[in-house]
Amino acid sequence: WTNLGALQENLGDIKGASESHLSAVRLEPKSYIPYNNLANLLVRQGKIQKAIEFYQQSLLVEPSCAMTHYLLGNSYRRMGDKKQTFVHWNKAIALEPGWEEVRHKLADLYEEIGDSNEAIRQLQMALTSASENTVALINLGVIHKERGKTAKAIEYFERALKIDSRSYDALYNLGTAYEQDGLTQKAME
């Protein structure tokens, strides 16, 4: 039923996919996968609250599934519930500490609520698992630039450019950091 639901979904038969995923949930109540598949389908349909219920059911079956915590956190994020988003993204990170994408999302959320220190910590942890992570380097540079620490920001942007010399974001931010630091000539280079 799980495979049939996925096939129906790929063919655009959303009603059939929903029915197949529900059948899989009934036939495989001890597997978290059918719950996640149904919840994912509901998310794509914009039925976030109902998807949350199925992700929660999935966690009752398999509480240590980092992916389910991540997806549940994403759903809470879409509902505007930052507290539950933090809870589930942090659980996903606790289960899979090297998961860069979740660390980036956490950093964005911490920055959104004004906790730059924790945002920086999350991005530094992302760099620990992948030192050539240009997105983390650029985001760290942006946070430092916003704090007025342009020398540190420039360091991060330059590191990002060593990895990807064509990164528009790194180039743009490096130029604005130089300008902010009074190095207009360097910004124009």
C-alpha positions as CSV (number, residue, x, y, z in Angstrom):
1,W,0.0,0.0,0.0
2,T,2.9,2.3,0.7
3,N,4.4,1.9,-2.7
4,L,0.9,2.2,-4.4
5,G,0.3,5.4,-2.5
6,A,3.6,6.8,-3.7
7,L,2.9,5.8,-7.3
8,Q,-0.6,7.3,-7.2
9,E,0.8,10.5,-5.8
10,N,3.4,10.7,-8.6
11,L,0.6,10.2,-11.2
12,G,-1.4,13.0,-9.6
13,D,-4.1,10.8,-8.1
14,I,-4.2,12.5,-4.7
15,K,-7.4,10.9,-3.6
16,G,-6.1,7.4,-4.5
17,A,-2.8,8.2,-2.8
18,S,-4.6,9.3,0.4
19,E,-6.7,6.1,0.5
20,S,-3.6,3.9,-0.1
21,H,-1.6,5.7,2.6
22,L,-4.5,5.3,5.0
23,S,-4.7,1.6,4.1
24,A,-1.0,1.3,4.8
25,V,-1.4,3.0,8.2
26,R,-4.2,0.5,9.1
27,L,-2.2,-2.5,7.8
28,E,1.2,-1.5,9.3
29,P,0.3,0.3,12.5
30,K,3.8,-0.6,14.0
31,S,5.7,1.1,11.1
32,Y,6.3,4.9,11.2
33,I,6.7,5.1,7.4
34,P,3.0,5.0,6.4
35,Y,2.2,7.7,9.0
36,N,5.0,9.9,7.6
37,N,3.9,9.3,4.0
38,L,0.4,10.3,4.8
39,A,1.5,13.3,6.7
40,N,3.8,14.4,3.9
41,L,0.9,14.2,1.4
42,L,-1.3,16.2,3.8
43,V,1.5,18.9,4.0
44,R,1.6,19.1,0.2
45,Q,-2.2,19.6,0.3
46,G,-1.8,22.4,2.9
47,K,-3.6,20.4,5.6
48,I,-0.9,21.1,8.1
49,Q,-2.8,20.5,11.3
50,K,-3.9,17.1,10.2
51,A,-0.3,16.3,9.0
52,I,0.9,17.2,12.5
53,E,-1.5,14.5,14.0
54,F,0.0,11.8,11.7
55,Y,3.6,12.9,12.5
56,Q,2.8,12.6,16.2
57,Q,1.4,9.2,15.6
58,S,4.6,8.3,13.8
59,L,6.6,9.4,16.8
60,L,4.5,7.2,19.0
61,V,5.7,4.2,16.9
62,E,9.3,5.4,16.4
63,P,10.2,8.2,18.8
64,S,13.9,8.2,17.7
65,C,13.3,9.1,14.1
66,A,15.1,12.3,13.4
67,M,13.4,12.8,10.1
68,T,10.0,12.7,11.7
69,H,11.0,15.3,14.3
70,Y,12.4,17.5,11.5
71,L,9.2,17.2,9.4
72,L,7.0,17.8,12.5
73,G,9.2,20.9,13.3
74,N,8.7,22.1,9.7
75,S,4.9,21.7,10.1
76,Y,4.8,23.6,13.4
77,R,6.9,26.3,11.7
78,R,4.3,26.6,9.0
79,M,1.7,27.0,11.7
80,G,3.7,29.7,13.4
81,D,4.4,27.7,16.6
82,K,8.1,28.6,17.2
83,K,8.2,26.8,20.6
84,Q,7.2,23.4,19.1
85,T,9.4,24.1,16.1
86,F,12.4,24.5,18.4
87,V,11.5,21.4,20.4
88,H,11.4,19.1,17.3
89,W,14.3,20.6,15.4
90,N,16.4,20.3,18.5
91,K,15.3,16.6,18.9
92,A,16.3,16.0,15.3
93,I,19.7,17.5,16.0
94,A,20.1,15.5,19.2
95,L,19.4,12.3,17.2
96,E,21.6,13.4,14.2
97,P,24.1,16.0,15.3
98,G,25.7,16.4,11.9
99,W,22.5,17.4,10.1
100,E,23.5,20.7,8.6
101,E,20.1,21.7,7.1
102,V,18.4,21.6,10.5
103,R,21.2,23.6,12.1
104,H,20.7,26.2,9.4
105,K,17.0,26.4,10.0
106,L,17.6,26.6,13.7
107,A,20.1,29.4,13.2
108,D,17.5,31.3,11.1
109,L,14.9,30.8,13.8
110,Y,17.2,31.9,16.6
111,E,18.2,35.0,14.6
112,E,14.5,35.7,14.0
113,I,13.8,35.8,17.8
114,G,16.9,37.9,18.4
115,D,19.3,35.3,19.8
116,S,22.3,35.9,17.6
117,N,24.6,34.0,20.0
118,E,22.7,30.8,19.6
119,A,22.4,31.4,15.8
120,I,26.2,31.7,15.6
121,R,26.6,28.5,17.7
122,Q,24.3,26.5,15.4
123,L,26.1,27.7,12.3
124,Q,29.5,26.9,13.9
125,M,28.2,23.4,14.7
126,A,27.2,23.1,11.0
127,L,30.8,24.0,10.1
128,T,32.1,21.4,12.4
129,S,30.5,18.7,10.4
130,A,31.3,20.3,7.0
131,S,34.0,22.9,7.0
132,E,33.4,23.8,3.4
133,N,29.8,24.9,4.1
134,T,29.5,28.2,2.2
135,V,26.0,28.9,3.4
136,A,27.1,28.6,7.0
137,L,30.1,30.8,6.4
138,I,28.0,33.5,4.6
139,N,25.4,33.4,7.3
140,L,28.0,33.7,10.0
141,G,29.5,36.7,8.1
142,V,26.1,38.3,7.9
143,I,25.4,38.0,11.6
144,H,28.8,39.5,12.5
145,K,28.3,42.3,9.9
146,E,24.9,43.1,11.5
147,R,26.6,43.2,14.9
148,G,29.2,45.7,13.5
149,K,32.1,43.1,13.7
150,T,33.1,43.7,10.1
151,A,36.6,42.2,10.4
152,K,35.1,38.9,11.5
153,A,32.4,39.2,8.8
154,I,35.0,39.8,6.2
155,E,37.0,36.7,7.4
156,Y,33.9,34.5,6.9
157,F,33.0,35.9,3.5
158,E,36.6,35.4,2.3
159,R,36.5,31.8,3.5
160,A,33.3,31.2,1.6
161,L,34.9,32.7,-1.6
162,K,37.9,30.4,-1.3
163,I,35.4,27.5,-1.6
164,D,33.2,29.1,-4.2
165,S,34.8,32.1,-5.9
166,R,31.6,32.9,-7.8
167,S,29.2,33.0,-4.9
168,Y,27.1,36.1,-5.4
169,D,26.0,36.2,-1.8
170,A,29.6,36.0,-0.5
171,L,30.8,38.7,-3.0
172,Y,27.9,41.0,-2.3
173,N,28.2,40.7,1.4
174,L,32.0,41.1,1.3
175,G,31.6,44.3,-0.7
176,T,29.1,45.7,1.8
177,A,31.3,44.7,4.7
178,Y,34.3,46.5,3.2
179,E,32.1,49.5,2.6
180,Q,30.8,49.4,6.1
181,D,34.4,49.2,7.4
182,G,35.3,52.3,5.3
183,L,37.2,50.4,2.7
184,T,35.3,51.8,-0.3
185,Q,38.1,51.2,-2.8
186,K,38.4,47.5,-1.7
187,A,34.6,47.2,-2.0
188,M,34.7,48.3,-5.6
189,E,37.4,45.7,-6.6
